[in-house]
Amino acid sequence: MHEAITEIFEDEIKVSINKQEMHDYIVDYISYFDMIDSVNIYQFLDRYHLGHNFFNMAEIELRQLLGTV
């Protein structure tokens, strides 16, 4: 029962993040790697408890930081 209530409230919570916060999360995330061949954006989002609806924002910021734009 507790899980069902949690899911309902999670769906109703609006999460927002600005570009600077995303940038800071990504810098923190990629600082753990010695060498970066590829980054799984879904794993990044999960690590920082961000919804998958932030995929495009994260992808753009990652590409800019890694110079792959």
PyMOL commands that set and color helices and strands:
alter all, ss='L'
color gray80, all
select helices_A, chain A and resi 2-12+19-30+41-47+52-66
alter helices_A, ss='H'
color red, helices_A
deselect
rebuild
show_as cartoon
